[in-house]
Amino acid sequence: MRLDAVRKWSGALALAGASFFLAATAHSQDWSDVEGRIQYAYFTNDERALNGVLASLKPKPGAEAEEAASADVGTRAYFRALAHYRLAQVLTSAKKSQAKNAIDDCGDEVDRAVDALPRVAFGLDEAPENRVKRAEAYALRTACTLAGREMASLPFTGGRIGSRIDEAVKLEPRNPRVRLIEALAMFERAGKDADEKAAALRNLRAVTVMFEEARAQASTTPEWGAAEAYAFLGRALIDQRDAVGAREALERALLFAPEYAFARRLMSQITR
């Protein structure tokens, strides 16, 4: 999903990362295209488009057993989870009840994606492709949980939520999406602790570097997260009253996703 995809989706992005999803399932579905549709709908707050993607990814009536046996069942569940996550983010301000349902659906789909992975006997290493998929799924599950807790204004307490992202980091320490969600979890864990917030901010800055480095590599799927990393960095810097740094981060986010509504709203807080 590089520059050609940006043109195709009117800004729906070149985001980078490391995964084997596309190679494993390209024969049955263009997952890069699916991800582009999800991301563009999220950036433009298009609830209808996200519901359309979800409808297109549902198995046809009577075809549930066929989907369960298909080679891309886990990847399909992952992208349904991503679509639910984005839908929750779009709905969070005006339709909290529906947003909560979307968060729950995200978790259910991530569980399906993980369950679709081959079981590994104790003491054996997981295949690299499946290790990446597991890490991506754990990161997305944590992202959904964090979004749900933010909607409910609940503090982050770690526990099973923290263990999922911690395990993802152990599996794929150089995966920028994994590190992005880890940084967001660090912000939640920090609470009002200034030192821990500073550490989370350093990690978030490092994540943006990881995404920039990944851009020089071959395009892979999934690859969301670069625009979001810069937008979250901008939000954190606004909270620290660093208007210059926040502007730079948000400009970078909008370079990745020119129609990113969240980044535009944050930018308006600086320029008004």
Salt bridges, closest charged atoms under 4 A:
ASP33 OD1 - LYS8 NZ 3.05
GLU47 OE1 - LYS95 NZ 3.06
GLU67 OE1 - ARG76 NE 3.92
GLU67 OE2 - ARG80 NH2 3.17
ASP72 OD2 - ARG76 NH2 3.75
ASP104 OD2 - LYS100 NZ 3.35
ASP105 OD2 - HIS84 ND1 3.94
GLU109 OE2 - ARG80 NE 3.11
GLU109 OE2 - ARG112 NH1 3.24
GLU126 OE2 - ARG134 NH2 2.86
GLU129 OE2 - LYS133 NZ 3.49
GLU136 OE2 - ARG177 NH2 2.83
GLU150 OE2 - ARG235 NH1 3.56
ASP166 OD2 - ARG189 NH2 3.60
GLU172 OE2 - ARG131 NE 2.93
GLU182 OE1 - ARG179 NH1 2.77
GLU212 OE1 - ARG215 NH1 3.63
GLU212 OE2 - ARG252 NE 2.73
GLU213 OE1 - ARG174 NH2 3.26
GLU228 OE2 - ARG86 NH2 2.33
